[in-house]
Amino acid sequence: MIIDFFKAVGTTLVLTANIWGALLVLFWNNKISMPNRYNLYYHVVKYKKFTNIHGFLLFSLILLLVFQLIYVLTHLRESVVNTLTTFVGLFILLISSYLMPWAKIQAVFPKLTSSLQFPYRLTVGAWPLLLLGIGISMTNLMKKNIKLVNMLVIMGLVLAFAQNFAANYTTNRTRALEFLDPHHVVIIQTYSKITKHRKKFQHILRYTNNDQLFEAINHTEPDYMPYTKHASNATYQKKILNQAKHYHYQVQGSKLILTWHSKKAKMKTLPIVMYHQSRLTLNGEIQTKMK
């Protein structure tokens, strides 16, 4: 099992090298701006009656977790896979919940408020393991072919499915009604600059598959972009997004071509983002001195 584990880890690293490799290059040679900061303590896994998104736990899921823990503790030697996945999954779930002293942790490591942002994100590694363990436990119980036990297992699964289905339906219905509301363009508009023409926005989403969406919406938070002492989030909004309308953009292969007309030569702030690896060519000449 240990050998297979390291094989899986190695294979994953190789197949994802195009992602983490590019990030290493960027972070090694550039000062990269991090996302907005969030209080870790307020974004943990917690119980909520009718919501199952963003780390909230429904009552039926808590029951399944309690059942799984009891079953594993009373059948430790029955299945090594079940025991291991359950304990690892519960450990991840525990450290992503309010039981972890996130307030103290973020006081010691403040950068986690922008890099991790939401501790409930850690559950992406917990739920596959926990659901696998629950499936193994229920399968083993039903193999004993005891009628009452089979009925309880089926009822538990139906209860969990029904409550999650109801919560998902409620959330999706709320989002759909907000989308159909003529007074709204989008639900969250704090991170984006979006056209006020709702019908135009709807048409782009429903009937087009080109770059029109990027003309109607702009991400105003320059997450993971390079920054210097001369640049900030406000600079990105003022110098990039607000000035883009005065230029013509064209993409050719790996090149971004920017054109504009000016009556005389003068200092110019271009609405582009420059990484350490970027090359700027002006009128056919590569520029080396620039801010």
Backbone hydrogen bonds in HBPLUS format (Angstrom, degrees):
<---DONOR---> <-ACCEPTOR-->    atom                        ^
c    i                          cat <-CA-CA->   ^        H-A-AA   ^      H-
h    n   atom  resd res      DA  || num        DHA   H-A  angle D-A-AA Bond
n    s   type  num  typ     dist DA aas  dist angle  dist       angle   num
A0005-PHE N   A0001-MET O   2.87 MM   4  6.09 145.0  1.99 142.8 153.1     1
A0006-PHE N   A0002-ILE O   3.09 MM   4  6.43 160.5  2.13 151.8 154.7     2
A0007-LYS N   A0003-ILE O   2.95 MM   4  6.21 146.8  2.06 145.4 155.7     3
A0008-ALA N   A0004-ASP O   2.91 MM   4  6.15 153.7  1.98 145.3 151.7     4
A0009-VAL N   A0005-PHE O   2.93 MM   4  6.26 158.1  1.97 150.2 156.5     5
A0010-GLY N   A0006-PHE O   2.90 MM   4  5.98 163.6  1.93 143.7 148.4     6
A0011-THR N   A0007-LYS O   2.90 MM   4  6.06 161.6  1.94 147.9 153.2     7
A0012-THR N   A0008-ALA O   2.96 MM   4  6.09 159.0  2.00 146.2 152.2     8
A0013-LEU N   A0009-VAL O   2.98 MM   4  6.23 157.4  2.04 149.7 155.6     9
A0014-VAL N   A0010-GLY O   3.04 MM   4  6.29 156.1  2.10 148.2 154.4    10
A0015-LEU N   A0011-THR O   2.96 MM   4  6.17 167.0  1.98 154.0 157.3    11
A0016-THR N   A0012-THR O   3.00 MM   4  6.05 135.2  2.21 143.3 154.1    12
A0017-ALA N   A0014-VAL O   3.34 MM   3  5.24 167.6  2.36 105.0 107.0    13
A0019-ILE N   A0016-THR O   2.95 MM   3  5.51 150.0  2.05 113.7 122.7    14
A0020-TRP N   A0016-THR O   3.21 MM   4  6.58 156.0  2.27 165.3 164.3    15
A0021-GLY N   A0017-ALA O   2.78 MM   4  5.11 141.1  1.93 130.8 142.5    16
A0023-LEU N   A0019-ILE O   3.11 MM   4  6.38 156.7  2.16 148.2 155.1    17
A0024-LEU N   A0020-TRP O   2.96 MM   4  6.08 151.6  2.05 139.1 146.2    18
A0025-VAL N   A0021-GLY O   3.09 MM   4  6.40 157.7  2.14 147.7 153.0    19
A0026-LEU N   A0022-ALA O   3.02 MM   4  6.27 160.7  2.06 148.6 153.6    20
A0027-PHE N   A0023-LEU O   2.89 MM   4  6.04 176.6  1.89 157.4 158.5    21
A0028-TRP N   A0024-LEU O   2.91 MM   4  5.82 141.7  2.05 141.2 151.4    22
A0029-ASN N   A0025-VAL O   3.26 MM   4  6.33 147.5  2.37 142.6 148.6    23
A0030-ASN N   A0026-LEU O   2.87 MM   4  5.63 131.7  2.11 151.3 162.7    24
A0227-TYR N   A0031-LYS O   2.89 MM 196  5.85 144.5  2.02 158.6 168.4    25
A0033-SER N   A0225-MET O   2.73 MM 192  5.40 169.0  1.74 149.5 152.6    26
A0224-TYR N   A0033-SER O   2.68 MM 191  4.91 138.0  1.85 147.6 153.0    27
A0038-TYR N   A0113-THR O   2.92 MM  75  5.15 148.8  2.01 125.5 133.0    28
A0042-TYR N   A0039-ASN O   3.25 MM   3  5.77 140.1  2.42 110.4 119.4    29
A0043-HIS N   A0040-LEU O   3.15 MM   3  5.38 160.3  2.19 108.9 115.1    30
A0120-TYR N   A0043-HIS O   3.28 MM  77  6.42 149.1  2.38 152.2 148.4    31
A0045-VAL N   A0096-SER O   2.90 MM  51  5.95 162.8  1.93 135.1 140.7    32
A0046-LYS N   A0055-GLY O   3.19 MM   9  6.52 144.7  2.32 134.6 143.2    33
A0057-LEU N   A0046-LYS O   2.70 MM  11  5.89 150.5  1.79 145.7 152.8    34
A0048-LYS N   A0057-LEU O   3.01 MM   9  5.80 166.7  2.03 147.1 146.5    35
A0056-PHE N   A0053-ILE O   3.38 MM   3  5.68 161.7  2.42 109.9 115.1    36
A0062-ILE N   A0058-LEU O   3.17 MM   4  6.54 153.3  2.24 149.9 157.5    37
A0063-LEU N   A0059-PHE O   3.02 MM   4  6.34 156.1  2.08 150.3 156.7    38
A0064-LEU N   A0060-SER O   3.06 MM   4  6.33 155.7  2.12 142.9 149.0    39
A0065-LEU N   A0061-LEU O   2.95 MM   4  6.21 153.6  2.02 146.1 153.2    40
A0066-VAL N   A0062-ILE O   2.94 MM   4  6.20 157.4  1.99 151.0 156.8    41
A0067-PHE N   A0063-LEU O   2.90 MM   4  6.10 164.1  1.92 151.9 156.6    42
A0068-GLN N   A0064-LEU O   2.88 MM   4  6.06 159.6  1.92 146.2 151.9    43
A0069-LEU N   A0065-LEU O   2.98 MM   4  6.17 159.4  2.02 147.2 152.3    44
A0070-ILE N   A0066-VAL O   3.03 MM   4  6.23 168.0  2.04 153.9 157.0    45
A0071-TYR N   A0067-PHE O   2.92 MM   4  6.08 163.4  1.95 152.7 157.8    46
A0072-VAL N   A0068-GLN O   2.97 MM   4  6.11 166.8  1.99 151.2 154.4    47
A0073-LEU N   A0069-LEU O   2.99 MM   4  6.12 162.7  2.02 150.4 155.4    48
A0074-THR N   A0070-ILE O   3.08 MM   4  6.25 139.9  2.25 142.8 152.8    49
A0075-HIS N   A0071-TYR O   2.94 MM   4  6.05 111.0  2.43 137.3 154.9    50
A0075-HIS N   A0072-VAL O   3.12 MM   3  4.95 149.9  2.21  96.3 105.5    51
A0078-GLU N   A0075-HIS O   3.18 MM   3  5.33 158.4  2.23 107.0 113.6    52
A0083-THR N   A0079-SER O   3.04 MM   4  6.26 166.5  2.06 150.3 153.9    53
A0084-LEU N   A0080-VAL O   2.90 MM   4  5.99 168.7  1.91 152.6 156.1    54
A0085-THR N   A0081-VAL O   2.94 MM   4  5.98 172.6  1.95 154.4 156.8    55
A0086-THR N   A0082-ASN O   3.04 MM   4  5.98 154.7  2.10 142.3 149.6    56
A0087-PHE N   A0083-THR O   3.10 MM   4  6.24 170.2  2.11 151.4 153.8    57
A0088-VAL N   A0084-LEU O   3.01 MM   4  6.10 166.0  2.03 154.8 159.2    58
A0089-GLY N   A0085-THR O   2.89 MM   4  5.83 158.7  1.94 140.0 146.9    59
A0090-LEU N   A0086-THR O   2.86 MM   4  6.00 163.3  1.89 151.0 155.7    60
A0091-PHE N   A0087-PHE O   2.95 MM   4  6.01 147.8  2.06 138.7 147.7    61
A0092-ILE N   A0088-VAL O   3.02 MM   4  6.32 160.8  2.06 151.7 155.7    62
A0093-LEU N   A0089-GLY O   2.94 MM   4  6.16 159.1  1.99 147.4 153.9    63
A0094-LEU N   A0090-LEU O   2.82 MM   4  5.93 146.4  1.93 140.5 149.9    64
A0095-ILE N   A0091-PHE O   3.04 MM   4  6.35 162.5  2.07 153.9 156.5    65
A0096-SER N   A0092-ILE O   3.16 MM   4  6.30 129.3  2.43 139.0 151.6    66
A0097-SER N   A0094-LEU O   3.16 MM   3  5.30 165.2  2.18 109.1 113.0    67
A0100-MET N   A0097-SER O   3.24 MM   3  5.96 167.4  2.26 116.4 120.1    68
A0102-TRP N   A0100-MET O   2.71 MM   2  5.59 134.1  1.92 114.2  98.9    69
A0105-ILE N   A0101-PRO O   3.03 MM   4  6.29 156.3  2.09 149.4 157.0    70
A0106-GLN N   A0102-TRP O   2.92 MM   4  6.00 165.9  1.94 151.6 153.4    71
A0107-ALA N   A0103-ALA O   3.28 MM   4  6.39 135.1  2.50 130.3 141.6    72
A0108-VAL N   A0104-LYS O   3.17 MM   4  6.48 143.4  2.31 143.4 151.7    73
A0108-VAL N   A0105-ILE O   3.16 MM   3  5.28 126.4  2.47  97.3 110.2    74
A0109-PHE N   A0105-ILE O   2.77 MM   4  5.97 160.5  1.81 153.9 160.6    75
A0112-LEU N   A0109-PHE O   3.15 MM   3  5.97 162.3  2.18 123.2 127.8    76
A0113-THR N   A0110-PRO O   3.12 MM   3  5.79 156.7  2.17 116.3 122.2    77
A0114-SER N   A0111-LYS O   3.15 MM   3  5.70 156.4  2.21 112.4 118.8    78
A0115-SER N   A0111-LYS O   3.05 MM   4  6.29 155.6  2.11 150.7 158.4    79
A0116-LEU N   A0112-LEU O   2.91 MM   4  5.05 141.0  2.07 120.7 132.9    80
A0117-GLN N   A0112-LEU O   3.04 MM   5  6.40 161.9  2.08 159.7 165.4    81
A0118-PHE N   A0116-LEU O   2.65 MM   2  5.69 138.5  1.81 114.1  99.6    82
A0121-ARG N   A0118-PHE O   2.96 MM   3  5.79 166.7  1.98 125.9 130.3    83
A0122-LEU N   A0119-PRO O   3.00 MM   3  5.82 163.0  2.03 123.9 128.1    84
A0123-THR N   A0120-TYR O   3.14 MM   3  5.70 160.0  2.18 112.9 118.5    85
A0124-VAL N   A0121-ARG O   3.17 MM   3  6.02 169.3  2.18 122.2 124.5    86
A0125-GLY N   A0122-LEU O   3.09 MM   3  6.06 169.7  2.10 125.0 127.8    87
A0126-ALA N   A0123-THR O   2.93 MM   3  4.60 136.2  2.12  90.7 104.1    88
A0127-TRP N   A0123-THR O   3.06 MM   4  6.05 168.9  2.07 160.0 157.1    89
A0130-LEU N   A0126-ALA O   2.92 MM   4  6.14 164.7  1.95 159.2 164.4    90
A0131-LEU N   A0127-TRP O   2.87 MM   4  5.85 169.9  1.88 156.9 159.6    91
A0132-LEU N   A0128-PRO O   3.06 MM   4  6.05 146.6  2.17 134.1 143.3    92
A0133-GLY N   A0129-LEU O   2.95 MM   4  6.22 159.2  1.99 147.5 153.1    93
A0134-ILE N   A0130-LEU O   2.87 MM   4  6.14 161.6  1.91 151.5 156.4    94
A0135-GLY N   A0131-LEU O   2.96 MM   4  6.06 154.7  2.02 140.4 147.4    95
A0136-ILE N   A0132-LEU O   2.99 MM   4  6.28 155.1  2.05 149.6 156.2    96
A0137-SER N   A0133-GLY O   2.94 MM   4  6.19 163.8  1.97 154.4 158.6    97
A0138-MET N   A0134-ILE O   2.99 MM   4  6.14 168.9  2.00 152.5 155.3    98
A0139-THR N   A0135-GLY O   2.99 MM   4  6.04 152.8  2.07 142.5 150.4    99
A0140-ASN N   A0136-ILE O   2.99 MM   4  6.19 159.3  2.03 149.0 154.3   100
A0141-LEU N   A0137-SER O   2.99 MM   4  6.25 150.9  2.07 146.2 154.6   101
A0142-MET N   A0138-MET O   2.99 MM   4  6.17 159.8  2.03 146.9 151.6   102
A0143-LYS N   A0139-THR O   3.06 MM   4  6.25 133.6  2.28 140.9 152.8   103
A0144-LYS N   A0141-LEU O   3.16 MM   3  5.63 150.9  2.25 107.5 115.6   104
A0145-ASN N   A0142-MET O   3.07 MM   3  5.36 156.4  2.13 105.5 113.0   105
A0150-ASN N   A0146-ILE O   2.87 MM   4  6.09 162.8  1.90 163.0 168.8   106
A0151-MET N   A0147-LYS O   2.98 MM   4  6.24 157.0  2.03 151.0 157.0   107
A0152-LEU N   A0148-LEU O   3.02 MM   4  6.29 156.6  2.07 148.3 154.3   108
A0153-VAL N   A0149-VAL O   2.95 MM   4  6.18 158.7  2.00 152.8 158.4   109
A0154-ILE N   A0150-ASN O   2.99 MM   4  6.19 166.3  2.01 150.8 154.4   110
A0155-MET N   A0151-MET O   2.88 MM   4  6.02 160.7  1.92 148.0 154.0   111
A0156-GLY N   A0152-LEU O   2.90 MM   4  6.04 152.4  1.98 143.7 151.1   112
A0157-LEU N   A0153-VAL O   3.05 MM   4  6.33 157.9  2.10 149.9 155.2   113
A0158-VAL N   A0154-ILE O   2.90 MM   4  6.12 161.1  1.93 152.3 157.9   114
A0159-LEU N   A0155-MET O   2.88 MM   4  6.00 159.0  1.92 146.9 152.6   115
A0160-ALA N   A0156-GLY O   3.05 MM   4  6.23 163.1  2.08 145.7 150.0   116
A0161-PHE N   A0157-LEU O   2.89 MM   4  6.07 164.2  1.92 150.6 155.5   117
A0162-ALA N   A0158-VAL O   2.81 MM   4  5.88 164.5  1.83 150.6 155.5   118
A0163-GLN N   A0159-LEU O   2.99 MM   4  6.11 165.9  2.01 150.6 154.2   119
A0164-ASN N   A0160-ALA O   3.06 MM   4  6.13 162.5  2.09 146.3 151.6   120
A0165-PHE N   A0161-PHE O   2.82 MM   4  5.91 154.6  1.88 148.4 156.4   121
A0166-ALA N   A0162-ALA O   2.93 MM   4  6.08 159.0  1.98 146.3 151.8   122
A0167-ALA N   A0163-GLN O   3.00 MM   4  6.20 157.1  2.05 144.6 150.8   123
A0168-ASN N   A0164-ASN O   2.91 MM   4  6.08 161.9  1.95 149.0 153.9   124
A0169-TYR N   A0165-PHE O   2.86 MM   4  6.00 158.9  1.91 149.0 155.3   125
A0170-THR N   A0166-ALA O   2.97 MM   4  6.14 161.7  2.00 147.0 151.6   126
A0171-THR N   A0167-ALA O   3.06 MM   4  6.26 163.6  2.09 148.4 152.6   127
A0172-ASN N   A0168-ASN O   2.91 MM   4  6.07 171.7  1.92 155.3 157.7   128
A0173-ARG N   A0169-TYR O   2.84 MM   4  5.91 154.0  1.91 148.4 156.1   129
A0174-THR N   A0170-THR O   3.02 MM   4  6.17 157.0  2.07 145.2 151.1   130
A0175-ARG N   A0171-THR O   3.03 MM   4  6.32 160.5  2.07 150.6 155.6   131
A0176-ALA N   A0172-ASN O   2.90 MM   4  6.06 154.7  1.97 143.8 151.1   132
A0177-LEU N   A0173-ARG O   2.95 MM   4  6.14 161.3  1.98 150.7 155.0   133
A0178-GLU N   A0174-THR O   3.04 MM   4  6.25 151.5  2.12 144.5 152.4   134
A0179-PHE N   A0175-ARG O   2.97 MM   4  6.21 147.9  2.07 143.3 152.2   135
A0180-LEU N   A0176-ALA O   2.97 MM   4  6.25 146.9  2.08 145.2 154.4   136
A0181-ASP N   A0177-LEU O   3.04 MM   4  6.14 118.3  2.43 134.6 149.2   137
A0181-ASP N   A0178-GLU O   3.31 MM   3  5.08 145.0  2.45  91.3 101.2   138
A0184-HIS N   A0181-ASP O   3.15 MM   3  5.67 170.6  2.16 121.7 123.5   139
A0220-THR N   A0191-TYR O   2.77 MM  29  5.43 153.0  1.84 136.9 144.5   140
A0193-LYS N   A0218-ASN O   2.70 MM  25  5.01 160.7  1.74 150.1 157.0   141
A0218-ASN N   A0193-LYS O   2.86 MM  25  5.01 145.5  1.98 134.3 145.6   142
A0195-THR N   A0216-ALA O   2.87 MM  21  5.27 146.6  1.98 158.4 163.9   143
A0201-PHE N   A0197-HIS O   3.12 MM   4  6.43 155.6  2.18 150.2 157.4   144
A0202-GLN N   A0198-ARG O   2.88 MM   4  6.17 159.1  1.93 154.0 159.6   145
A0203-HIS N   A0199-LYS O   2.95 MM   4  6.10 158.9  1.99 144.7 150.4   146
A0204-ILE N   A0200-LYS O   3.04 MM   4  6.27 157.4  2.09 147.6 153.0   147
A0205-LEU N   A0201-PHE O   3.13 MM   4  6.38 161.2  2.16 150.1 154.5   148
A0206-ARG N   A0202-GLN O   2.96 MM   4  6.10 153.1  2.03 151.6 159.0   149
A0207-TYR N   A0203-HIS O   2.89 MM   4  5.63 162.2  1.92 150.2 154.5   150
A0208-THR N   A0204-ILE O   3.36 MM   4  5.12 146.8  2.47 125.2 127.7   151
A0214-PHE N   A0211-ASP O   3.08 MM   3  5.46 127.8  2.37 106.4 118.7   152
A0215-GLU N   A0212-GLN O   3.05 MM   3  5.11 143.2  2.19  99.2 110.4   153
A0216-ALA N   A0212-GLN O   3.09 MM   4  6.38 135.8  2.29 144.9 156.9   154
A0216-ALA N   A0213-LEU O   3.21 MM   3  5.14 131.1  2.46  92.2 105.0   155
A0217-ILE N   A0213-LEU O   3.02 MM   4  6.12 130.1  2.27 143.0 155.1   156
A0223-ASP N   A0221-GLU O   2.77 MM   2  5.62 139.5  1.93 106.7  94.8   157
A0231-ALA N   A0228-THR O   3.12 MM   3  5.27 158.4  2.17 105.5 112.1   158
A0236-TYR N   A0232-SER O   3.04 MM   4  6.37 154.6  2.11 150.2 156.2   159
A0237-GLN N   A0233-ASN O   3.15 MM   4  6.48 157.3  2.20 148.0 153.3   160
A0238-LYS N   A0234-ALA O   2.93 MM   4  6.09 165.9  1.95 150.4 154.6   161
A0239-LYS N   A0235-THR O   2.70 MM   4  5.54 167.3  1.72 153.8 158.4   162
A0240-ILE N   A0236-TYR O   3.03 MM   4  5.14 143.9  2.17 122.9 132.3   163
A0241-LEU N   A0236-TYR O   3.22 MM   5  6.71 157.7  2.28 158.4 164.2   164
A0242-ASN N   A0237-GLN O   3.11 MM   5  6.26 152.4  2.19 153.8 161.8   165
A0244-ALA N   A0240-ILE O   3.09 MM   4  5.92 124.1  2.42 143.6 154.9   166
A0246-HIS N   A0243-GLN O   3.07 MM   3  5.81 164.5  2.10 123.3 127.9   167
A0247-TYR N   A0244-ALA O   3.18 MM   3  5.62 165.6  2.20 118.9 120.4   168
A0248-HIS N   A0259-THR O   3.04 MM  11  5.27 167.1  2.06 153.3 156.7   169
A0259-THR N   A0248-HIS O   3.06 MM  11  5.27 160.0  2.10 145.6 152.1   170
A0250-GLN N   A0257-ILE O   2.91 MM   7  5.02 135.9  2.10 146.1 154.9   171
A0257-ILE N   A0250-GLN O   2.68 MM   7  5.02 171.0  1.68 172.5 169.1   172
A0252-GLN N   A0255-LYS O   2.94 MM   3  5.17 158.5  1.99 144.9 151.9   173
A0255-LYS N   A0252-GLN O   2.98 MM   3  5.17 161.8  2.01 124.7 128.4   174
A0272-ILE N   A0270-LEU O   2.86 MM   2  5.59 139.3  2.03 102.4  91.2   175
A0278-SER N   A0275-TYR O   3.01 MM   3  5.06 154.5  2.08 103.0 111.2   176
A0287-GLN N   A0280-LEU O   2.73 MM   7  5.58 170.3  1.74 166.0 168.8   177
A0282-LEU N   A0285-GLU O   2.77 MM   3  5.24 158.7  1.82 153.4 146.7   178
A0285-GLU N   A0282-LEU O   3.02 MM   3  5.24 168.0  2.04 114.3 117.7   179
